[in-house]
């Protein structure tokens, strides 16, 4: 009976090849193994596995297998063989993906520098400044963006966070109104300190809409923003002062102006101004023309009308 690949086991086939190679020059054996290894590597590395989640990054290097086949020399017999190693490209992508998930920012894919609208001169200037801030990898400067509602403050701050996550920094997103309510509910409990630990174990803290406390109205007309309570100010100071002391990167958006902040609390405003500096302590002057949400709604009404 002739032994062929169709009627013998893989073990028997390997045994036959081994016995055959005993009588072959090493150069021929090496060449045979080199060819086999090349074929198996090509076969393994060409397989693409479907990612588990739609937003999970796909890897063009390993085909989502998280491993790649590489050639190495087996010292024992001085022959080439395949070794499976972790895909370094994939490992980096997965780490960044997980950091994004843990940040609490759900809009990292849409709120990028590329997606930021730059129709007006002030938007071009802000974009350039935000890009510059995001590139300073070793800095612990702060970025504070104040002023006009609907002008893209959260978008730019989120885009900065996305770039910092790519630098493998841990980011924590805090929406002021939500976090304020949550921390107040934990006051005088052990969970309060636990929540602060959760926040400050990160490298970057993004407080969105600081001191957003509702609007003031007079005869059904909005005349301004409501003042934060003393408890609100104390909590804000605790967060900002700890970030100051621990040299965390702090990113803040707020509809308040610089003047508003100094009227609310000079200690808070002073820390923000000092750590952000003139370059990154920014204010978008109040102007409804800069409110893209207002303008987009108006355009839609004009079209519908």
N, C-alpha and C positions, 0 to 999 in steps of 0.2 A: 504493500500500500504506500503510495506516495504521500508525503506530508506536505500539505499546502495550507495557506492562511485560512481556507474555508473549513478544514476538517481537523485543525489542532487548536488547542487553547492558547491564549496569549502567553501563558507561562511556558508551555512546551515550545512555542515559537521562539521565545527569548532564549530558552535553553539550547535549542538547535543553533541559533545565531552565535551564542557564546562559544559553543564547541567548535563551530566553523571558524570563528575568529582566532582560536588558539593557534591555528596553523597559518594565519595570514600575517604579513608584515605589519608592524604597528602603524605605518603611514597609511596603509589601505584601511585598517580598522578605524583610524582617526577620521579619514575622509568619509567613511560610511556613517559614522556617528555625527559628523558635522552636517551632512546632508539631512539626516533624520531629525536632528535638533532644529535645523532651519525650517523644515516642513512643519514640525509640531509647533514651533514658535509662531509661525505665520498663521497656522490654523487657530491656535488659542487666541492670539491677539486680534484676529479679524472678527471674532464673535462679539456681537453687541447685545447687551442685556437691557431690557426695558427698565427704566427707573421706576421706583415704587410710587413716588408722588409727582404730580405734574410740575410743581415748582422746584423739585429737587434737581440740582445741577447734573446735566449729562456730561460725561468725560470723553473727549475725543481721543485721548491717549489710551485708555484701558477699555473703552466701550462699556463703561459702568460696571465692570466686574470687580473693580477696586484692587485688582492685581494685574501685573504684567509678567509675561514670560521672558526671561533673559537667559543668555548663554553664559555658562561658567565652565571652568575646567575642573573635573573631578580629580583631585590630587591623588587619590588612592590608585587609580589606574591610568592617570594622565590622558583622560578622554573628555570631550565636551559633553555636557548634559544640560537639561533645562532646569531652571530654578524659578519658582514663583516668588515675586517680591511685591510689596505694597506699592501701589501707584502713588508717587509723590504728588503729581499734579492733582489727582483726585482727592488725596488726603487734605490738601490745602483748600480745595473747593468745598469739600464737605465741612471743614472747620468753619469757613466763612459763612456757609449756608446755615449752620447751627447757631453761630453767633447772631446772625440776622433774626432767626426764629426766637432766640432768647431775649432779644432787645426789647420786644413788645411793639416794634414798628411794623405795621402790616402793609405799609405803602412804599417799601424800599425800591420796588421795581418801577413804580410810576413816578416817584418823587426823586428824580436824578437831575444832575446838572444838565444833561442832554435834553431832558424834557421841560426844563424851565423856560418859560416864555420871555423873550427879550425884545419886546416891541418898543419899549421906551428907554431913554438914556439911563434912568435910575436903575432899571433892571440889569442893564449891561454892567454897570459899575458894581452892583451888589453881587452879581454872578462871579465877576473877576475876584472880588474880595473873598467870597466864600470858597472859591477854588484855591486861592492862596492859603487860606486858613487850613483847609483840609490836607494840604501838602506838607505842612510843618509837623512831621512825624514825631520828633522828640520834644515838642513844645507842650507845655501845660497851660497855654493861654486860654482865655475864655472868649466865647463868641456870643454877643448879645445883640439881638435884632428887635427893635421896637417900632411902634407906630401904626400906620394905616392898616385897618382891617382889610382882609382880602387881597393883600398885595404880594402874597407868595412867601411870607415869612416861614411858615411851617414847612413848605416845600423845600426851601433852601437849607433850613436846619436839618431836615431829614436827609437831604442829599449829602450834607457834610458827614452825618452819622454813617451813611452808606459807605463813604470813602474811608472813614476811620475803621469801620468793620473790616474792610478789605486789607487794612494794615494789621488785622487780627486783634483789634482793641475790643474790649467788652463794653457794650453800650446799654444803658438803661433809660427807657422812655417813660416820662412821667407827664401825664396830662394834668395840669394844675388842679382844675376843678374836681376831677375824679380822685386824685391822690390826696388832696386836701381833706375831702370828705372821709376817705378811707383812714388816714392817719388820725383824724379827730375821733373816729369811732374806736381807735385802739388806745387812746390816751389812758395813762395809768394802768396799763396791762403789759405783761412781758412781751406780747406780740408787737408792741410799739418799737421796742429795741430790735426785735427780729426783722421788722420791716426796714428799719434804717440799715441794718447789716446787709439785707438783700440789695438795697440801693447802692451802698458804698463799697460793695465788693467789686463793683465795675470800675472801668477806667474812665468812662465818659457818662455824664448824666445830662439828659436833654429834658429841660422843664418847658413844656409847651403852654403858651397862654398864661404866663405868670400874672397873678392878681386879676384874673378875669372873674369878676364877682357880680355880674349882671349890669344892667343899664339903669340910668336915672331918667325919669320922664317928668315932663311938665305939660299938663293939658294934652296928654297923649303924644307928645313930641319928645323924642330922645334928646336929652341935653348933655349927656356924658356918661361916664362909667361910675358905678357905685364904688365907694371907698371900701377897702378891705377892713375887716375887724382887727382888733388888737390880737386876737388868737391867730388869725391868718398871718399877720405880720411876724408874730413870734415863730410860727412854724416855718415861714419862708426864711427867716434869719437863721434858724437852726440848720436848715438844709444848705443854705449858701455859705454859712460860716464853716460848716464841717467840710464842704467841698474846698473851701479856701484853705483850711488847716491841713487837709490831707492831699492837697495839690492834685485834685481831680480835674479833668477837663469838663468844664460846664458850658452847656449850650442853652441859651434862653431865647424864647420868643415871647413877645407881649404886645398888646395893643396900647399899653401905657407909653408915655413919652419920657424922655430923660427928666424933664421937670417934674412930671408925675411921681417918678420913683424917688426923687429927693424929697418931695413933699410927704410921701408915704413913710419913708424911713431913710435917713441919711446914711446909717451904717450899712444897710443893704446896698443902696445906690453907690456908695463909696467903694465897696468891695468889687462890685460889678465893673465900675469904671476903672479901678486900679488893675484888675486882672485882665480885662479885655483891652485896655489901652485905647488910644485914640483910633487906631486902625480897625478894631473890631467891636467898639461900643457904638453901635449904629442906630440911626433913627430914620424911618421913612415918614416924611412930613404928611400930615393929614390932608388928603385930597381924594375926593370920590372918583376922580379920573384914574386913580391908581388901584381902585378896588375892582379886580377882574371879575369877582362874583357878581357884583352890582351891575357892571357893564355887560357881562354875558347875559344876565337876566333881562336887562333892558333891550339888548339886541334881539333876544328871542321874542319878547313882547312885540317889538316893532315888526318882526317878520310875521308873527301870528296875526297881528292887526292888519 
